[in-house]
Amino acid sequence: MKYTKHVFICNNQRKEGERICCGDAHGMELVASFKKQIKDKGLHVEIRAQRTGCLDICEMGPSIVVYPEGVFYGKVQLADVAEIVEEHLVKNIPVERLRLNFKA
C-alpha cells in the first residue's frame, strides 16, 4: 500500500547516562496521539504514522519527520500533534514554529 504521507516519530531509547533520547520524552504517547488523530480524521488509509529509531537530532527532540517532504520537527509536545495533523497533514502547510531547518 502506498501512502501519500508518512510520519516517523522518534522513539529511540538509550542507556541511562548516555546522550538524551526522544523515547524518554513521551515518544510512545506521541505515536499513539498521531495514530489516533489520523484515524479520527479518516486519514489512516492515505497517511501512516509510526515509531522509528534514532533520527540523530536527539538534542532537538522529541523529533519527527514527515515524508515525502522531508520536513523535520523538533521539541514536539503532545499539545502540538493536533496542529501538525491539521496544518501539515491535511492542509500541506508545515508548522514553522516547530520546523527544524538544517543548513548545508
Secondary structure, DSSP 4 states (H G I P E B T S, - for coil): ---SEEEEEE-----TTSS--GGGTTHHHHHHHHHHHHHHTT-TTTEEEEEES--S-GGG-S-EEEETTTEEE-S--GGGHHHIIIIIIIT----TTTEE----
